[in-house]
Amino acid sequence: MSDAPDKESQTEEATEKKLHDSIEKGDTPFSREAALFASLLASLLFLSFFLRDGAVRLIAALQNLLDQSGQYQLGQGRNATLLLGAVVEDSGAFVAPALILLIVAGVVAAVAQNPPRLIGERIAPKWDRVSPRSGWGRIFSLRGATEFGKSLLKLFAVGLVVTIIVKGEIGGAFKSIFSDPAELADHLLDVVRGLFASVAAAAGALAAADLVWSRIHWRRDLRMTRQEVKEEQKQMLGDPMVKARLRSVALERSRKRMMSAVPSATLVVANPTHYAIALRYVRDEGGAPKVVAKGQDLIALKIREIAEANAIPVIEDKALARSMYDRVEVDMMIPAEFYRAIAEIIHFLNTRGSGRRNP
């Protein structure tokens, strides 16, 4: 069975990550109608600005070659080469503007839709691209039916435009029979230019609609199932179990580091068994008393145990310990509101020595 999700289960819009990954892989929305419109527009520019002058120069050059035809002895290979080179050069000068305009139009149409990217995976050979079975599957798929419908719509639109223009020019075609033959070429050029302009306008309308449709279809193909959305969120935010484990490890390391700092404390303020805050105050170090450790319940008992083992005085003051626990953080100096209470304890310890004080 295929691992591809069922289309009916893809009810969620693609996330920004899914859209970005698709673009990075080269799977981007592309409208062929925009490229066709750009080609028609380039052709119209050539007809309007380059064809008349180019044709005059080409005819003059070919006429000059015919007038000087007696100078070329085609039996000699060098003369034949020169003649062929002259013809190719004059013809190339006539065709070059059209080629340049078509190339520029194609590049602009592609770049305007999506920035250019070199994706190795897109150009790598794949069997399904030449497989007859895959080809038939694409032809008779929903996308294939859509492309067929767009082709019919293009054919109908172009046919309608051509029919309207040709009907409108029938009268002019009969009149041109009695006009100056020199004006016939200009008349035909005006007709062809009008025809290309009308077809280009119709193609432009189709291209605008196809641009919108291609992006809607692209987003629809990238829709996700709810499970895919959950998996992506888990990847972006991290597995909750892993994150909990990492937090646990970080907390354990912080706890061990804190416990190792308790022997450097000069006093511990405790609420007999529930709270304990270890403080360090050395006059020569300057500053207010610093919190080197704090804990609750089992950790509080462990702090007291380490303090007693290192002959650090433990002062039991329930109210002070409880209020300090919520306001102080490890490796920070105590807030100013506790200066007086801690100063009294330090003074008491300095004058009476190590001991306990019961409030």
C-alpha positions in Angstrom: 0.0 0.0 0.0 1.1 3.5 -0.6 2.5 5.6 2.3 1.0 8.8 0.9 -1.8 10.2 3.0 -5.4 10.0 1.8 -6.4 13.3 0.2 -9.7 13.3 2.2 -7.7 13.2 5.4 -5.6 16.3 4.4 -7.9 18.8 5.9 -5.3 21.2 7.4 -3.7 24.1 5.5 0.0 23.7 4.9 2.2 25.4 7.6 4.8 28.0 6.8 7.5 25.3 7.3 5.8 23.0 4.8 5.5 25.8 2.3 9.2 26.8 2.8 10.4 23.2 2.5 8.4 22.8 -0.7 10.0 25.9 -2.2 13.5 24.8 -1.1 12.9 21.5 -3.0 11.9 23.4 -6.1 8.2 22.4 -5.9 6.7 25.8 -6.6 3.5 27.0 -8.3 4.1 27.8 -12.0 1.7 29.0 -14.7 2.4 28.0 -18.2 -0.1 30.6 -19.4 2.1 33.4 -18.0 4.9 32.1 -20.2 2.6 32.0 -23.2 1.4 35.5 -22.6 5.0 36.7 -22.3 5.9 35.1 -25.6 2.9 36.7 -27.3 3.8 40.0 -25.8 7.4 39.7 -27.1 6.1 38.8 -30.5 3.8 41.8 -30.5 6.8 44.1 -29.6 8.8 42.6 -32.5 5.9 43.2 -34.9 5.4 46.7 -33.7 9.0 48.0 -33.5 11.4 45.7 -35.4 9.6 43.8 -38.2 9.0 46.7 -40.6 12.5 48.2 -40.5 14.1 44.7 -40.3 12.2 43.5 -43.3 13.2 46.6 -45.3 16.9 46.0 -44.5 16.7 42.3 -45.2 15.0 42.9 -48.6 17.6 45.6 -49.5 20.4 43.2 -48.6 19.0 40.3 -50.5 18.3 42.6 -53.5 21.9 43.8 -53.4 23.1 40.2 -53.4 20.9 39.5 -56.4 22.2 42.6 -58.2 25.7 41.4 -57.6 25.0 37.8 -58.3 27.4 37.9 -61.3 30.3 38.4 -59.0 29.9 35.0 -57.3 31.1 31.9 -59.1 29.3 29.2 -57.2 31.5 26.6 -58.7 34.2 27.9 -56.4 33.8 26.8 -52.8 35.1 30.1 -51.4 32.5 32.2 -53.2 29.7 29.8 -52.2 30.8 30.2 -48.6 30.9 33.9 -48.8 27.4 34.0 -50.4 26.0 31.7 -47.7 27.7 33.7 -45.0 26.2 37.0 -46.3 22.7 35.5 -46.4 23.0 34.0 -42.9 24.3 37.3 -41.5 21.5 39.4 -43.0 18.9 36.8 -42.0 20.4 36.6 -38.5 20.2 40.4 -38.1 16.5 40.2 -39.0 15.7 37.3 -36.6 18.0 38.3 -33.7 15.6 40.9 -32.1 12.8 38.3 -32.1 15.0 35.7 -30.5 16.2 38.2 -27.9 12.7 39.4 -27.0 11.4 35.8 -26.7 14.3 34.8 -24.4 14.0 37.8 -22.2 10.2 37.3 -22.0 10.6 33.7 -21.0 13.2 34.5 -18.3 11.1 37.4 -16.9 7.9 35.2 -16.9 9.8 32.5 -14.9 11.6 34.8 -12.5 8.5 36.9 -11.8 6.7 33.8 -10.6 9.5 32.2 -8.6 13.1 33.2 -7.8 15.6 31.0 -9.7 16.9 28.0 -7.8 19.3 25.3 -8.7 17.8 22.1 -7.2 19.8 18.9 -8.0 16.9 16.7 -7.1 14.7 18.3 -9.8 17.2 17.7 -12.6 18.2 14.2 -11.5 17.0 11.5 -13.8 13.9 9.6 -12.5 12.2 6.6 -14.0 8.7 7.8 -13.4 9.3 10.7 -15.8 9.7 8.4 -18.7 7.5 5.6 -17.4 4.5 5.0 -19.7 2.4 4.0 -16.7 3.2 7.2 -14.8 2.6 9.2 -17.9 -0.9 7.8 -18.4 -1.5 8.3 -14.7 -0.7 12.0 -15.1 -2.8 12.4 -18.2 -5.9 10.9 -16.7 -5.4 12.6 -13.2 -7.3 15.6 -11.9 -4.4 17.8 -12.9 -4.4 16.3 -16.4 -8.1 17.0 -16.7 -7.5 20.5 -15.5 -4.8 21.1 -18.1 -7.0 19.7 -20.8 -9.8 22.0 -19.8 -7.5 25.0 -19.9 -6.2 24.0 -23.4 -9.8 23.9 -24.6 -10.5 27.2 -23.1 -7.4 28.7 -24.7 -8.4 27.2 -28.1 -11.9 28.6 -27.8 -10.7 32.1 -26.7 -8.1 32.4 -29.5 -10.5 31.0 -32.1 -13.2 33.5 -31.0 -10.7 36.4 -31.2 -9.4 35.4 -34.6 -12.9 34.9 -36.0 -14.0 38.4 -34.8 -10.9 40.0 -36.3 -11.0 38.2 -39.6 -14.7 39.0 -40.0 -14.0 42.6 -39.4 -11.2 42.7 -42.0 -13.1 41.0 -44.8 -14.2 44.3 -46.2 -10.8 45.8 -46.0 -9.3 42.7 -47.8 -11.6 43.3 -50.8 -10.8 47.0 -50.8 -7.0 46.3 -50.8 -7.4 44.6 -54.2 -8.0 48.0 -55.8 -5.4 49.8 -53.7 -1.7 50.5 -54.3 0.2 47.2 -54.0 2.9 49.1 -52.0 0.3 49.6 -49.3 -0.7 46.0 -49.1 2.3 45.0 -46.9 1.5 47.7 -44.4 -2.1 46.7 -44.3 -1.3 43.1 -43.7 1.2 44.1 -41.0 -1.5 46.2 -39.2 -3.9 43.2 -39.4 -1.4 40.8 -38.0 -0.4 43.3 -35.3 -4.0 43.7 -34.3 -4.5 40.0 -34.3 -1.5 39.4 -32.0 -2.6 42.3 -29.7 -6.1 40.8 -29.3 -4.8 37.2 -28.8 -2.2 38.6 -26.3 -5.0 40.4 -24.4 -7.0 37.2 -24.2 -3.9 35.2 -23.1 -3.2 37.9 -20.5 -6.7 37.4 -18.9 -6.1 33.6 -19.0 -2.6 34.0 -17.5 -4.0 36.1 -14.6 -6.6 33.5 -13.8 -4.1 30.7 -14.1 -1.7 32.4 -11.8 -4.3 32.5 -9.1 -5.4 28.9 -9.8 -1.9 27.5 -9.8 -1.2 28.9 -6.4 -4.6 27.6 -5.0 -3.9 24.2 -6.5 -0.3 24.2 -5.1 -1.5 25.0 -1.6 -4.2 22.4 -1.9 -1.7 19.7 -2.9 0.4 20.7 0.2 -2.4 20.3 2.7 -1.6 18.2 5.7 -3.3 15.7 8.0 -3.8 16.6 11.6 -1.2 14.0 12.5 1.3 15.6 10.2 0.7 19.0 11.8 1.2 17.5 15.3 4.4 15.8 14.2 5.7 19.0 12.7 4.9 21.0 15.8 6.6 18.3 17.9 9.7 18.6 15.7 9.7 22.4 15.9 9.0 22.7 19.6 10.7 19.5 20.7 9.3 16.3 22.1 7.6 17.1 25.5 9.2 14.0 27.1 12.6 14.9 25.8 12.2 18.5 27.0 11.0 17.3 30.4 14.1 15.1 30.6 16.4 17.9 29.7 14.8 20.2 32.2 15.2 17.5 34.8 18.9 17.1 34.0 19.4 20.8 34.1 17.6 21.2 37.4 19.7 18.3 38.9 22.9 19.9 37.8 21.8 23.3 39.1 20.9 21.6 42.4 24.3 19.9 42.7 26.1 23.2 42.0 24.0 24.9 44.6 24.7 22.3 47.2 28.4 22.5 46.5 28.2 26.2 47.3 26.5 25.8 50.8 29.8 25.2 52.6 30.8 28.8 51.6 27.8 30.3 53.3 28.2 32.2 56.6 24.6 31.6 57.9 21.4 29.8 57.0 17.9 31.2 57.7 15.4 28.4 58.1 11.8 27.6 58.8 12.6 24.5 60.8 11.8 21.9 58.1 10.1 23.6 55.1 12.4 26.4 53.9 16.1 27.2 54.1 18.1 30.0 52.6 21.9 29.9 52.8 23.6 33.4 52.8 27.2 34.5 52.5 28.3 37.8 53.9 31.9 38.8 54.3 32.6 42.4 55.1 35.8 42.5 53.0 34.0 41.3 49.9 31.6 44.2 50.0 28.0 44.4 49.0 24.9 43.0 50.6 24.5 39.3 51.7 24.4 37.0 48.8 22.1 34.0 48.4 24.3 30.9 47.7 21.5 28.3 48.0 17.8 28.0 48.8 15.4 25.1 49.0 12.1 23.6 50.2 11.3 20.5 52.1 13.9 17.8 51.3 16.3 20.3 49.8 15.9 22.6 52.8 16.8 19.7 55.1 19.8 18.9 53.0 21.0 22.5 53.1 20.7 22.4 56.9 22.5 19.1 57.1 25.4 20.5 55.0 25.5 23.7 57.1 25.6 21.8 60.4 28.3 19.5 59.1 30.4 22.6 58.2 29.6 24.5 61.5 27.6 27.1 59.7 25.0 28.7 62.1 21.4 27.9 61.3 19.0 30.6 62.4 15.3 29.5 62.7 12.9 32.3 61.8 9.7 31.1 60.2 8.3 34.4 58.9 11.7 35.6 57.6 12.5 32.3 55.9 9.1 32.1 54.3 9.1 35.7 53.0 12.7 35.5 51.8 12.1 32.3 49.9 9.6 33.9 47.5 11.7 37.0 46.9 15.3 35.9 46.5 17.1 33.9 43.8 20.4 32.0 44.0 23.6 34.0 43.2 21.7 37.3 43.9 22.1 39.7 46.7 19.1 40.0 49.0 16.6 42.8 48.4 16.8 46.0 50.5 13.7 45.1 52.4 15.6 42.3 54.2 18.7 44.4 55.1 17.5 45.2 58.6 16.4 41.7 59.6 19.6 40.1 58.2 21.8 42.8 59.8 20.3 42.0 63.2 21.1 38.3 62.7 24.6 39.0 61.7 25.1 41.4 64.6 23.7 38.7 66.9 26.1 36.1 65.6 29.0 38.4 65.8 28.3 39.4 69.4 27.0 36.1 70.7 28.8 33.6 68.5 27.2 30.7 66.6 23.9 29.6 68.0 20.2 29.4 67.4 17.6 32.1 67.7 13.9 31.2 68.1 11.5 33.9 67.2 
